[in-house]
Amino acid sequence: MSFNRRQFIQLMGIAGASGMLPACNSGTPESKSKTAPSDLYEVPQFGNLTLMHITDCHAQLNPVYFREPNVNLGIGNARGKAPHLVGHKLLAHFGIKPGTIEAHAFTYLNFAEAAEKYGKVGGFAHLATLVKRLRAERSHNNTLLLDGGDTWQGSGTALWTRGMDMVGATNKLGVDIMTGHWEFTYMAEEVLKNVNAFNGEFVAQNVKVDDTAMFDYAHSDFADYNEDSGHAFKPYTMREMNGVRVAVIGQAFPYTPIANPSRFIPDWTFGIRDREMQEMVDNIRANEKPDVVVVISHNGMDVDLKMASVVSGIDVILGGHTHDGMPAPSIVKNPGGQTLVTNAGSNGKFLGVMDLDVRDGKVQDFRYRLLPVFSNLIEPDAQMQAYIDEVRAPYADKLGEELAEASELLYRRGNFNGTFDQIICDAQRVVGDAQISLSPGFRWGTTVLPGQKITMEHVMDQTGTTYPETYVQEMTGANIKLILEDVMDNLFNEDPYYQQGGDMVRVGGLDYVCDPTATMGNRVLDMALDDGTKIEADKTYKVAGWATVGSQSPGRPIWDVVADYLRDVKEAKIEKLNTPVLKNVSGNPGLADYNG
């Protein structure tokens, strides 16, 4: 049975009275004994500066279902530390009671049943109501709304409007400052058009114009280009809030031209650039005299944690990219003091609220809440909802086409495979008459409940990229292993600076053994076809795939392949989930209820 809004409010009152909802997280031990609020969205005002943070919305304008992972392995020093905690281990670490509405928000546990009970999450109209409420409670002139990127991509409407529907939504939401990643996967001229239409400031200290293109940019009308430094966008911005001077530095996804097609943005260079980050922080501290230095980052949480340990002078890193909904910040010590590192989940599911007490030129204390955005608990903002209805109207019939029915929970997020990923892999094998299929380990993509109709919108949520073309080709066993090993090193390299933040490439028709603790080239073992036939290095196999980052593939868009498959089968069933058998990870807190 699902709850209506009045019943939800009553539930929240009961929850608060019984101490089911966690109190605000703080830097001071004495605050942790305070009574939890009776309203999930009651965030008592604290300090004199509020940073609100969204990230990785992936163009989800309406409420969705989104299941958190049951596999998020931490290897080496990351083992057992945030964000590499799942299920009951995550709840215990952050002091969240099992079976509560927040346990549902932060974990995969009993997801289908809890989703039926508590309803969908996110939605820009509901997010707008929450943002307006918090700004009214704190007064607009001491709040900043920051967006970590991956906002202008991830849905059918974002793809077909080239991100412009989301630019309009972020403008109406009142985003002040943002950085990016998938924003760069449109053509360069489209990226610049979107940035110019954005009412806030787009910042990225680690994106520069290649030397060969500097002349063209110097003589263009793109105002953010800095001819002296070579920055393609503003590296940082200064804001004064109630007498508090705030510096906000942008850190875009450093591996964009590797993880995504560089052919779309050939004139821009990326990178982590932590030395330049340190120089920038030092210069800002010396010349701008800020009271607070904030980095809005799309590094991924592990990279942010390392950067926080080696770069001094940053007070807060509001992170994104890896879709980790962490209820409390990680406090990282460094030679200059400490840095708070957060990550605010994905798909519009959460709003991070960081309240800072800033006095005598520095941060004295903080409170933090990561608020799950339950659409049944929040009235939608009328103006935002009207805008959403308007921009979606031309595509409503196409998005609403019912393709098949889900016979089980269809999700994506998880280190090795997801059930919707398996549907994509199965579709490629059947339609392409292939032995093996490969699909990228993207972390975006919404969830479909058992018995729910799978619509074209759901398919576009999983596949809506600017490089959707498919291929079917012959590959040797050695090349297949090389692909798997390369992606696995991006995921499990013990040095976070060599991780790119996605999940493992998904496979269909292929089984293998995986040792995440091994070294590069030694993690993938015992590959075999579904029928048990061993994969041999020098033999060739017919492989179907999509989303090549080099040259454009020749085949149809992946969404057409998946849609054709679903129309034909009518009921989406997972006959076999191709997940590897894992070695040397027994007892890892990032592993629970694994099928391999």
PyMOL commands that set and color helices and strands:
alter all, ss='L'
color gray80, all
select helices_A, chain A and resi 5-17+29-33+76-78+87-94+101-106+111-118+124-138+140-142+156-160+164-173+182-185+188-197+211-218+256-259+262-264+274-287+301-310+382-399+419-432+456-463+477-492+496-498+558-569
alter helices_A, ss='H'
color red, helices_A
select strands_A, chain A and resi 25-26+49-54+143-147+177-178+201-202+208-209+236-241+244-251+268-269+292-297+316-319+330-334+337-343+350-359+362-372+402-406+436-439+453-455+470-476+506-508+510-514+524-529+540-546+571-572+581-582
alter strands_A, ss='S'
color yellow, strands_A
deselect
rebuild
show_as cartoon
